[in-house]
């Protein structure tokens, strides 16, 4: 069995409004969000040759004001089915399950700039092949990763208090290192990730803002 990793990516001009305090200009905000997204994807792509990883897929919707986002090689784009984050992930996960019925699906947030490939791999090793499992964010209330084994629905419940809701829905909580739990919604979150050590693009961009 392999894991197919699914990451939702919102256009940088529309994403992370609470993070605007970290920059002084709209263009800088968009660049910072983009850097965080790409560093997250790069950490997953570092596992591209590992037998546990069956591929990286991005769910993104069209933005009439922006061209389609350029992504690193080795990523397949799945269309956003609409209806919000959870319906979009559910539809994309169902498509992957239809195409790869013997594999599991992992939905992971796209704002983990400190993510280390080894920490993601450790979670993929412990995620059960039957049923669902999740990783709680560093604040304790959110979710950064949700996994569903073959023939199990993803049933994503991302959003406020998602950790409690995933646990109540029957998903098993997984232990994970800080790099996989440190998501970024605010300037304070970004500072916390910087203490862990972030990817190259985020690091360079933040250095230029200081």
C-alpha atoms as an extended CHARMM CRD file, in Angstrom:
* protein
*
       210  EXT
         1         1  UNK       CA              0.0000000000        0.0000000000        0.0000000000  PROA      1               0.0000000000
         2         2  UNK       CA              1.0690000000        3.5530000000       -0.7310000000  PROA      2               0.0000000000
         3         3  UNK       CA             -0.1930000000        6.9170000000        0.4600000000  PROA      3               0.0000000000
         4         4  UNK       CA             -1.4530000000        9.5120000000       -2.0170000000  PROA      4               0.0000000000
         5         5  UNK       CA             -0.8700000000       12.9430000000       -0.4750000000  PROA      5               0.0000000000
         6         6  UNK       CA             -3.4570000000       15.6190000000       -1.1680000000  PROA      6               0.0000000000
         7         7  UNK       CA             -2.7660000000       19.3070000000       -0.4230000000  PROA      7               0.0000000000
         8         8  UNK       CA             -5.2860000000       22.1400000000       -0.8990000000  PROA      8               0.0000000000
         9         9  UNK       CA             -3.6880000000       25.3090000000       -2.2720000000  PROA      9               0.0000000000
        10        10  UNK       CA             -5.5680000000       28.6010000000       -2.3030000000  PROA      10              0.0000000000
        11        11  UNK       CA             -4.3510000000       31.4050000000       -4.5480000000  PROA      11              0.0000000000
        12        12  UNK       CA             -1.8800000000       33.5030000000       -2.5820000000  PROA      12              0.0000000000
        13        13  UNK       CA             -3.8510000000       36.7150000000       -3.1060000000  PROA      13              0.0000000000
        14        14  UNK       CA             -6.8660000000       35.1730000000       -1.3620000000  PROA      14              0.0000000000
        15        15  UNK       CA             -5.1560000000       33.1210000000        1.3490000000  PROA      15              0.0000000000
        16        16  UNK       CA             -4.1020000000       33.7830000000        4.9360000000  PROA      16              0.0000000000
        17        17  UNK       CA             -5.6780000000       37.1510000000        5.6500000000  PROA      17              0.0000000000
        18        18  UNK       CA             -4.6310000000       36.9020000000        9.3140000000  PROA      18              0.0000000000
        19        19  UNK       CA             -1.0020000000       36.7070000000        8.1800000000  PROA      19              0.0000000000
        20        20  UNK       CA             -1.0740000000       40.1780000000        6.6110000000  PROA      20              0.0000000000
        21        21  UNK       CA              0.4130000000       41.6680000000        9.7760000000  PROA      21              0.0000000000
        22        22  UNK       CA              3.7130000000       39.9710000000        8.9080000000  PROA      22              0.0000000000
        23        23  UNK       CA              4.1490000000       42.1200000000        5.7890000000  PROA      23              0.0000000000
        24        24  UNK       CA              3.6410000000       45.7520000000        4.8840000000  PROA      24              0.0000000000
        25        25  UNK       CA              2.3780000000       45.3640000000        1.3160000000  PROA      25              0.0000000000
        26        26  UNK       CA             -0.1640000000       43.1970000000       -0.5140000000  PROA      26              0.0000000000
        27        27  UNK       CA              2.5070000000       41.9620000000       -2.9330000000  PROA      27              0.0000000000
        28        28  UNK       CA              4.7370000000       40.8910000000       -0.0360000000  PROA      28              0.0000000000
        29        29  UNK       CA              1.8490000000       39.0310000000        1.5530000000  PROA      29              0.0000000000
        30        30  UNK       CA              1.1980000000       37.0910000000       -1.6470000000  PROA      30              0.0000000000
        31        31  UNK       CA              4.8940000000       36.2350000000       -1.9650000000  PROA      31              0.0000000000
        32        32  UNK       CA              5.0580000000       35.0380000000        1.6370000000  PROA      32              0.0000000000
        33        33  UNK       CA              1.9900000000       32.8230000000        1.2880000000  PROA      33              0.0000000000
        34        34  UNK       CA              3.4000000000       31.3920000000       -1.9310000000  PROA      34              0.0000000000
        35        35  UNK       CA              6.7640000000       30.6710000000       -0.2960000000  PROA      35              0.0000000000
        36        36  UNK       CA              5.0740000000       28.8500000000        2.5920000000  PROA      36              0.0000000000
        37        37  UNK       CA              3.0260000000       26.7550000000        0.1700000000  PROA      37              0.0000000000
        38        38  UNK       CA              6.0250000000       25.8280000000       -1.9890000000  PROA      38              0.0000000000
        39        39  UNK       CA              8.2100000000       24.9100000000        1.0030000000  PROA      39              0.0000000000
        40        40  UNK       CA              5.4180000000       22.6140000000        2.2080000000  PROA      40              0.0000000000
        41        41  UNK       CA              5.1660000000       20.9330000000       -1.1910000000  PROA      41              0.0000000000
        42        42  UNK       CA              8.9540000000       20.6280000000       -1.4860000000  PROA      42              0.0000000000
        43        43  UNK       CA              9.1060000000       18.7410000000        1.8190000000  PROA      43              0.0000000000
        44        44  UNK       CA              6.5900000000       16.2060000000        0.4880000000  PROA      44              0.0000000000
        45        45  UNK       CA              8.3940000000       15.9350000000       -2.8430000000  PROA      45              0.0000000000
        46        46  UNK       CA             11.5820000000       15.0380000000       -0.9930000000  PROA      46              0.0000000000
        47        47  UNK       CA              9.9100000000       11.6560000000       -0.4360000000  PROA      47              0.0000000000
        48        48  UNK       CA              9.0090000000       11.1400000000       -4.0920000000  PROA      48              0.0000000000
        49        49  UNK       CA             11.2640000000        8.0800000000       -4.4570000000  PROA      49              0.0000000000
        50        50  UNK       CA             10.1680000000        6.4630000000       -1.1890000000  PROA      50              0.0000000000
        51        51  UNK       CA              7.9110000000        3.4280000000       -1.7060000000  PROA      51              0.0000000000
        52        52  UNK       CA              5.3550000000        4.6890000000        0.8320000000  PROA      52              0.0000000000
        53        53  UNK       CA              4.5700000000        7.8120000000       -1.2070000000  PROA      53              0.0000000000
        54        54  UNK       CA              2.3490000000        7.1800000000       -4.1970000000  PROA      54              0.0000000000
        55        55  UNK       CA              2.2750000000       10.7550000000       -5.4260000000  PROA      55              0.0000000000
        56        56  UNK       CA              1.5180000000       14.3550000000       -4.5190000000  PROA      56              0.0000000000
        57        57  UNK       CA             -1.7320000000       15.9790000000       -5.6500000000  PROA      57              0.0000000000
        58        58  UNK       CA             -2.8140000000       19.5960000000       -5.2650000000  PROA      58              0.0000000000
        59        59  UNK       CA             -6.4340000000       20.7180000000       -5.1200000000  PROA      59              0.0000000000
        60        60  UNK       CA             -6.8380000000       24.2540000000       -6.3700000000  PROA      60              0.0000000000
        61        61  UNK       CA             -9.5780000000       26.3370000000       -7.9330000000  PROA      61              0.0000000000
        62        62  UNK       CA             -9.4160000000       28.9720000000      -10.6660000000  PROA      62              0.0000000000
        63        63  UNK       CA             -8.9180000000       32.6310000000       -9.8380000000  PROA      63              0.0000000000
        64        64  UNK       CA            -10.0950000000       34.8940000000      -12.6870000000  PROA      64              0.0000000000
        65        65  UNK       CA             -7.6270000000       37.5760000000      -11.6200000000  PROA      65              0.0000000000
        66        66  UNK       CA             -4.6130000000       35.2890000000      -11.5450000000  PROA      66              0.0000000000
        67        67  UNK       CA             -2.9570000000       32.7840000000      -13.8930000000  PROA      67              0.0000000000
        68        68  UNK       CA             -2.8590000000       29.1590000000      -12.8320000000  PROA      68              0.0000000000
        69        69  UNK       CA             -0.1960000000       28.7380000000      -10.1230000000  PROA      69              0.0000000000
        70        70  UNK       CA              3.1430000000       27.3270000000      -11.2480000000  PROA      70              0.0000000000
        71        71  UNK       CA              3.9680000000       24.1940000000       -9.2720000000  PROA      71              0.0000000000
        72        72  UNK       CA              7.0890000000       22.0470000000       -9.0050000000  PROA      72              0.0000000000
        73        73  UNK       CA              7.4060000000       19.0770000000      -11.3350000000  PROA      73              0.0000000000
        74        74  UNK       CA              5.9120000000       15.8440000000      -10.0910000000  PROA      74              0.0000000000
        75        75  UNK       CA              2.6270000000       17.2960000000       -8.8130000000  PROA      75              0.0000000000
        76        76  UNK       CA             -0.7590000000       16.5600000000      -10.3330000000  PROA      76              0.0000000000
        77        77  UNK       CA             -3.4600000000       19.2290000000      -10.0650000000  PROA      77              0.0000000000
        78        78  UNK       CA             -6.9890000000       18.1350000000       -9.1960000000  PROA      78              0.0000000000
        79        79  UNK       CA             -9.8560000000       20.6070000000       -9.7090000000  PROA      79              0.0000000000
        80        80  UNK       CA            -11.6000000000       22.1500000000       -6.7430000000  PROA      80              0.0000000000
        81        81  UNK       CA            -15.1400000000       20.7610000000       -6.7750000000  PROA      81              0.0000000000
        82        82  UNK       CA            -16.3960000000       23.8080000000       -4.8980000000  PROA      82              0.0000000000
        83        83  UNK       CA            -18.4650000000       24.1020000000       -1.7720000000  PROA      83              0.0000000000
        84        84  UNK       CA            -15.5560000000       24.9260000000        0.5310000000  PROA      84              0.0000000000
        85        85  UNK       CA            -12.4510000000       23.1470000000        1.7810000000  PROA      85              0.0000000000
        86        86  UNK       CA            -13.9820000000       19.9610000000        3.1560000000  PROA      86              0.0000000000
        87        87  UNK       CA            -16.2420000000       19.1510000000        0.1760000000  PROA      87              0.0000000000
        88        88  UNK       CA            -13.3210000000       19.8670000000       -2.1730000000  PROA      88              0.0000000000
        89        89  UNK       CA            -11.0390000000       17.4920000000       -0.2690000000  PROA      89              0.0000000000
        90        90  UNK       CA            -13.7560000000       14.8310000000       -0.0380000000  PROA      90              0.0000000000
        91        91  UNK       CA            -14.3240000000       14.9530000000       -3.7980000000  PROA      91              0.0000000000
        92        92  UNK       CA            -10.6030000000       14.8430000000       -4.5810000000  PROA      92              0.0000000000
        93        93  UNK       CA            -10.0470000000       11.9730000000       -2.1380000000  PROA      93              0.0000000000
        94        94  UNK       CA            -12.9180000000       10.0310000000       -3.7220000000  PROA      94              0.0000000000
        95        95  UNK       CA            -11.3120000000       10.5210000000       -7.1330000000  PROA      95              0.0000000000
        96        96  UNK       CA             -7.9720000000        9.2210000000       -5.8660000000  PROA      96              0.0000000000
        97        97  UNK       CA             -9.6720000000        6.2370000000       -4.2130000000  PROA      97              0.0000000000
        98        98  UNK       CA            -11.4070000000        5.4490000000       -7.4970000000  PROA      98              0.0000000000
        99        99  UNK       CA             -8.1370000000        5.6270000000       -9.4320000000  PROA      99              0.0000000000
       100       100  UNK       CA             -5.9660000000        3.9150000000       -6.8040000000  PROA      100             0.0000000000
       101       101  UNK       CA             -8.2620000000        1.6070000000       -4.8050000000  PROA      101             0.0000000000
       102       102  UNK       CA             -5.4070000000       -0.2330000000       -3.0980000000  PROA      102             0.0000000000
       103       103  UNK       CA             -3.8830000000        2.9720000000       -1.6980000000  PROA      103             0.0000000000
       104       104  UNK       CA             -4.6820000000        5.3430000000        1.1510000000  PROA      104             0.0000000000
       105       105  UNK       CA             -5.2300000000        9.0900000000        0.9500000000  PROA      105             0.0000000000
       106       106  UNK       CA             -3.5690000000       11.7150000000        3.1360000000  PROA      106             0.0000000000
       107       107  UNK       CA             -4.9720000000       15.2560000000        3.1870000000  PROA      107             0.0000000000
       108       108  UNK       CA             -2.4320000000       17.7250000000        4.5210000000  PROA      108             0.0000000000
       109       109  UNK       CA             -2.6480000000       21.4870000000        5.0060000000  PROA      109             0.0000000000
       110       110  UNK       CA             -0.4830000000       23.6260000000        2.7260000000  PROA      110             0.0000000000
       111       111  UNK       CA              0.9540000000       25.9690000000        5.3510000000  PROA      111             0.0000000000
       112       112  UNK       CA              3.7030000000       23.9360000000        7.0320000000  PROA      112             0.0000000000
       113       113  UNK       CA              6.8960000000       25.8450000000        6.1290000000  PROA      113             0.0000000000
       114       114  UNK       CA              8.9660000000       24.0460000000        8.7950000000  PROA      114             0.0000000000
       115       115  UNK       CA              7.9290000000       20.5770000000        7.5840000000  PROA      115             0.0000000000
       116       116  UNK       CA             10.6960000000       18.0120000000        7.4710000000  PROA      116             0.0000000000
       117       117  UNK       CA             10.3320000000       15.0760000000        5.1220000000  PROA      117             0.0000000000
       118       118  UNK       CA             11.5020000000       12.6320000000        7.7910000000  PROA      118             0.0000000000
       119       119  UNK       CA              8.7280000000       13.7690000000       10.1430000000  PROA      119             0.0000000000
       120       120  UNK       CA              6.0830000000       13.2450000000        7.4670000000  PROA      120             0.0000000000
       121       121  UNK       CA              7.5240000000        9.8280000000        6.6720000000  PROA      121             0.0000000000
       122       122  UNK       CA              7.3180000000        8.8290000000       10.3470000000  PROA      122             0.0000000000
       123       123  UNK       CA              3.5950000000        9.6130000000       10.3420000000  PROA      123             0.0000000000
       124       124  UNK       CA              3.0110000000        7.7380000000        7.0820000000  PROA      124             0.0000000000
       125       125  UNK       CA              4.6390000000        4.6930000000        8.7000000000  PROA      125             0.0000000000
       126       126  UNK       CA              2.3450000000        4.7930000000       11.7370000000  PROA      126             0.0000000000
       127       127  UNK       CA             -0.9070000000        5.7380000000        9.9980000000  PROA      127             0.0000000000
       128       128  UNK       CA             -3.1920000000        2.6740000000       10.0930000000  PROA      128             0.0000000000
       129       129  UNK       CA             -4.1590000000        1.0050000000        6.8340000000  PROA      129             0.0000000000
       130       130  UNK       CA             -7.7170000000        0.5800000000        8.1110000000  PROA      130             0.0000000000
       131       131  UNK       CA             -9.8900000000        3.5380000000        9.0260000000  PROA      131             0.0000000000
       132       132  UNK       CA             -8.8980000000        7.1750000000        9.5520000000  PROA      132             0.0000000000
       133       133  UNK       CA             -6.2170000000        8.9740000000       11.5500000000  PROA      133             0.0000000000
       134       134  UNK       CA             -5.1320000000       12.5560000000       12.0920000000  PROA      134             0.0000000000
       135       135  UNK       CA             -2.4120000000       14.8630000000       13.4210000000  PROA      135             0.0000000000
       136       136  UNK       CA             -3.3390000000       17.6580000000       15.8380000000  PROA      136             0.0000000000
       137       137  UNK       CA             -1.7680000000       21.0910000000       15.2750000000  PROA      137             0.0000000000
       138       138  UNK       CA              0.6040000000       22.6900000000       17.7730000000  PROA      138             0.0000000000
       139       139  UNK       CA             -2.1710000000       24.8130000000       19.3100000000  PROA      139             0.0000000000
       140       140  UNK       CA             -4.1350000000       21.6480000000       20.0230000000  PROA      140             0.0000000000
       141       141  UNK       CA             -7.4810000000       22.4880000000       18.4480000000  PROA      141             0.0000000000
       142       142  UNK       CA             -6.7490000000       22.2150000000       14.7360000000  PROA      142             0.0000000000
       143       143  UNK       CA             -5.6930000000       19.4600000000       12.3550000000  PROA      143             0.0000000000
       144       144  UNK       CA             -2.7230000000       19.4730000000       10.0010000000  PROA      144             0.0000000000
       145       145  UNK       CA             -3.0830000000       15.9820000000        8.4920000000  PROA      145             0.0000000000
       146       146  UNK       CA             -5.9150000000       13.5070000000        7.9820000000  PROA      146             0.0000000000
       147       147  UNK       CA             -5.3520000000       10.0180000000        6.5890000000  PROA      147             0.0000000000
       148       148  UNK       CA             -7.8120000000        7.4230000000        5.3280000000  PROA      148             0.0000000000
       149       149  UNK       CA             -6.7840000000        3.8780000000        4.4830000000  PROA      149             0.0000000000
       150       150  UNK       CA             -7.9610000000        2.0200000000        1.3740000000  PROA      150             0.0000000000
       151       151  UNK       CA            -11.7520000000        1.6610000000        1.1650000000  PROA      151             0.0000000000
       152       152  UNK       CA            -12.2130000000        4.2630000000        3.9280000000  PROA      152             0.0000000000
       153       153  UNK       CA            -13.8130000000        7.6490000000        3.2420000000  PROA      153             0.0000000000
       154       154  UNK       CA            -11.6690000000       10.6390000000        4.1240000000  PROA      154             0.0000000000
       155       155  UNK       CA            -14.5520000000       12.5260000000        5.8090000000  PROA      155             0.0000000000
       156       156  UNK       CA            -12.5600000000       15.7620000000        6.3840000000  PROA      156             0.0000000000
       157       157  UNK       CA            -13.7010000000       18.0840000000        9.1410000000  PROA      157             0.0000000000
       158       158  UNK       CA            -11.0800000000       20.8250000000        8.8350000000  PROA      158             0.0000000000
       159       159  UNK       CA            -11.9480000000       24.1670000000       10.3780000000  PROA      159             0.0000000000
       160       160  UNK       CA            -12.5140000000       25.4260000000       13.9400000000  PROA      160             0.0000000000
       161       161  UNK       CA            -12.0980000000       22.7260000000       16.6050000000  PROA      161             0.0000000000
       162       162  UNK       CA            -11.2860000000       20.1620000000       13.9280000000  PROA      162             0.0000000000
       163       163  UNK       CA             -9.0970000000       17.9920000000       16.1710000000  PROA      163             0.0000000000
       164       164  UNK       CA            -11.9710000000       17.3330000000       18.5700000000  PROA      164             0.0000000000
       165       165  UNK       CA            -14.3440000000       16.7140000000       15.6950000000  PROA      165             0.0000000000
       166       166  UNK       CA            -11.9920000000       14.3150000000       13.9240000000  PROA      166             0.0000000000
       167       167  UNK       CA            -11.4670000000       12.4160000000       17.1710000000  PROA      167             0.0000000000
       168       168  UNK       CA            -15.2230000000       12.2770000000       17.8170000000  PROA      168             0.0000000000
       169       169  UNK       CA            -15.7950000000       10.9730000000       14.2770000000  PROA      169             0.0000000000
       170       170  UNK       CA            -13.6690000000        7.9190000000       15.0150000000  PROA      170             0.0000000000
       171       171  UNK       CA            -10.3000000000        9.0020000000       13.6520000000  PROA      171             0.0000000000
       172       172  UNK       CA             -7.2590000000        7.8680000000       15.6170000000  PROA      172             0.0000000000
       173       173  UNK       CA             -4.8320000000       10.5520000000       16.8020000000  PROA      173             0.0000000000
       174       174  UNK       CA             -1.2190000000       10.1080000000       15.6820000000  PROA      174             0.0000000000
       175       175  UNK       CA              1.9690000000       11.3020000000       17.3320000000  PROA      175             0.0000000000
       176       176  UNK       CA              3.9040000000       13.7490000000       15.1580000000  PROA      176             0.0000000000
       177       177  UNK       CA              6.9600000000       15.9560000000       15.4050000000  PROA      177             0.0000000000
       178       178  UNK       CA              6.5720000000       19.7200000000       15.7190000000  PROA      178             0.0000000000
       179       179  UNK       CA              7.4370000000       20.3780000000       12.0740000000  PROA      179             0.0000000000
       180       180  UNK       CA              4.2560000000       18.5890000000       10.9800000000  PROA      180             0.0000000000
       181       181  UNK       CA              2.1290000000       20.3710000000       13.5860000000  PROA      181             0.0000000000
       182       182  UNK       CA              3.3190000000       23.9620000000       13.0680000000  PROA      182             0.0000000000
       183       183  UNK       CA              0.8540000000       25.4930000000       10.6180000000  PROA      183             0.0000000000
       184       184  UNK       CA              0.7410000000       29.2190000000        9.8830000000  PROA      184             0.0000000000
       185       185  UNK       CA             -2.3650000000       31.3590000000       10.2160000000  PROA      185             0.0000000000
       186       186  UNK       CA             -0.8710000000       34.4380000000       11.8680000000  PROA      186             0.0000000000
       187       187  UNK       CA              2.3770000000       36.3510000000       12.3380000000  PROA      187             0.0000000000
       188       188  UNK       CA              2.8000000000       34.6580000000       15.7390000000  PROA      188             0.0000000000
       189       189  UNK       CA              2.4920000000       31.2420000000       14.0810000000  PROA      189             0.0000000000
       190       190  UNK       CA              5.1370000000       32.2310000000       11.5430000000  PROA      190             0.0000000000
       191       191  UNK       CA              7.5530000000       33.2590000000       14.3150000000  PROA      191             0.0000000000
       192       192  UNK       CA              7.0320000000       29.8920000000       15.9800000000  PROA      192             0.0000000000
       193       193  UNK       CA              7.8360000000       28.0770000000       12.7340000000  PROA      193             0.0000000000
       194       194  UNK       CA             10.9210000000       30.2410000000       12.2050000000  PROA      194             0.0000000000
       195       195  UNK       CA             12.2280000000       29.0240000000       15.5620000000  PROA      195             0.0000000000
       196       196  UNK       CA             11.9390000000       25.4430000000       14.2800000000  PROA      196             0.0000000000
       197       197  UNK       CA             13.6420000000       26.3200000000       11.0020000000  PROA      197             0.0000000000
       198       198  UNK       CA             11.6790000000       26.8350000000        7.8040000000  PROA      198             0.0000000000
       199       199  UNK       CA             12.2620000000       25.9300000000        4.1790000000  PROA      199             0.0000000000
       200       200  UNK       CA             14.5410000000       27.8600000000        1.8600000000  PROA      200             0.0000000000
       201       201  UNK       CA             11.9260000000       30.0490000000        0.1560000000  PROA      201             0.0000000000
       202       202  UNK       CA             10.2130000000       31.1560000000        3.3720000000  PROA      202             0.0000000000
       203       203  UNK       CA             13.5630000000       31.7360000000        5.0550000000  PROA      203             0.0000000000
       204       204  UNK       CA             14.8670000000       33.9100000000        2.2180000000  PROA      204             0.0000000000
       205       205  UNK       CA             11.6770000000       35.9160000000        1.9530000000  PROA      205             0.0000000000
       206       206  UNK       CA             11.3710000000       36.5740000000        5.6890000000  PROA      206             0.0000000000
       207       207  UNK       CA             15.0160000000       37.6300000000        5.8130000000  PROA      207             0.0000000000
       208       208  UNK       CA             14.2650000000       40.1910000000        3.1180000000  PROA      208             0.0000000000
       209       209  UNK       CA             11.3790000000       41.6260000000        5.1270000000  PROA      209             0.0000000000
       210       210  UNK       CA             13.4340000000       42.2700000000        8.2640000000  PROA      210             0.0000000000
